Amino acid sequence: MLVVDCCIRGEESATRKYYRAYLEKAGIPAEEIMVLDLSREEVASLDADGLRRRDDLCARKAFDDAMFAFARQFRDAEEILIAAPFWDLSFPALLKSYLEQVCVTGLTFGYAEDGACVGYCRAKRLLYFPPAAASSGRGIWALST
Ligand SMILES: Cc1cc2nc3c(=O)[nH]c(=O)nc-3n(C[C@H](O)[C@H](O)[C@H](O)COP(=O)(O)O)c2cc1C
């Protein structure tokens, strides 16, 4: 399982405590969990130069480039848990930047001939621990493919 941890307040974060309790209760062995602590990673937001470089790499299908490390990891994960607090009626900008890095045409998704969007990710389930989960315990959302 890939845990995308966007709990910016670190060990003070209620969201982090909550998802850790969930993992413990679910009995998922530690060796099967890969925690990606976004606060400790360099997660660049896309800019014009980055987009140009990305478009060029995608056109050449050069998906082994370091630029796509997050996207490859996301595509290959068997299960994904995203944990992020509720900030300004949404989630922290850091998570949006991460999603920009992960949404790569031709690598994590593409289009069928009729124009329909097709996912290339291996995970059958994505759990989102949204803010409400931290305070009320009612907010786990599960998206299954
Ligand atoms: C920058 C910031 C923005 C926030 N925006 C909202 C909000 O729009 N609505 C809300 O109900 N709580 C908001 N909160 C409160 C947090 O959701 C709440 O403190 C939550 O427990 C933080 O999660 P954490 O303990 O995992 O960091 C905000 C907190 C911060 C720091």
The ligand as a Tripos MOL2 file, in Angstrom:
@<TRIPOS>MOLECULE
LIG
   31    33     1     0     0
SMALL
NO_CHARGES

@<TRIPOS>ATOM
      1 C1         -4.6200   26.5670    6.8010 C.3       1 LIG1
      2 C2         -5.8060   25.9190    7.4460 C.ar      1 LIG1
      3 C3         -7.0360   25.9880    6.8190 C.ar      1 LIG1
      4 C4         -8.1660   25.3960    7.4000 C.ar      1 LIG1
      5 N1         -9.3740   25.4990    6.7800 N.ar      1 LIG1
      6 C5        -10.4580   24.9290    7.3350 C.ar      1 LIG1
      7 C6        -11.7480   25.0120    6.7110 C.ar      1 LIG1
      8 O1        -11.9100   25.5900    5.6560 O.2       1 LIG1
      9 N2        -12.8080   24.4270    7.3270 N.ar      1 LIG1
     10 C7        -12.6920   23.7480    8.5070 C.ar      1 LIG1
     11 O2        -13.6860   23.2380    9.0200 O.2       1 LIG1
     12 N3        -11.4840   23.6390    9.1130 N.ar      1 LIG1
     13 C8        -10.3840   24.2130    8.5620 C.ar      1 LIG1
     14 N4         -9.1650   24.1040    9.1900 N.ar      1 LIG1
     15 C9         -9.0810   23.3180   10.4350 C.3       1 LIG1
     16 C10        -8.4600   21.9350   10.1490 C.3       1 LIG1
     17 O3         -9.2230   21.1860    9.2270 O.3       1 LIG1
     18 C11        -8.3790   21.1220   11.4340 C.3       1 LIG1
     19 O4         -7.5900   21.8420   12.3580 O.3       1 LIG1
     20 C12        -7.7960   19.7670   11.1810 C.3       1 LIG1
     21 O5         -7.8250   19.0070   12.3640 O.3       1 LIG1
     22 C13        -6.3630   19.8730   10.7450 C.3       1 LIG1
     23 O6         -5.9210   18.5660   10.4880 O.3       1 LIG1
     24 P1         -4.5620   18.0630   11.0800 P.3       1 LIG1
     25 O7         -4.7460   17.9870   12.6030 O.co2     1 LIG1
     26 O8         -4.4000   16.7000   10.4570 O.co2     1 LIG1
     27 O9         -3.4960   19.0310   10.6960 O.co2     1 LIG1
     28 C14        -8.0480   24.7110    8.6430 C.ar      1 LIG1
     29 C15        -6.7960   24.6240    9.2530 C.ar      1 LIG1
     30 C16        -5.7020   25.2140    8.6710 C.ar      1 LIG1
     31 C17        -4.3550   25.0980    9.3650 C.3       1 LIG1
@<TRIPOS>BOND
     1     1     2 1
     2     2     3 ar
     3     2    30 ar
     4     3     4 ar
     5     4     5 ar
     6     4    28 ar
     7     5     6 ar
     8     6     7 ar
     9     6    13 1
    10     7     8 2
    11     7     9 ar
    12     9    10 ar
    13    10    11 2
    14    10    12 ar
    15    12    13 ar
    16    13    14 ar
    17    14    15 1
    18    14    28 ar
    19    15    16 1
    20    16    17 1
    21    16    18 1
    22    18    19 1
    23    18    20 1
    24    20    21 1
    25    20    22 1
    26    22    23 1
    27    23    24 1
    28    24    25 2
    29    24    26 1
    30    24    27 1
    31    28    29 ar
    32    29    30 ar
    33    30    31 1
@<TRIPOS>SUBSTRUCTURE
     1 LIG1         1 GROUP 0 **** ****
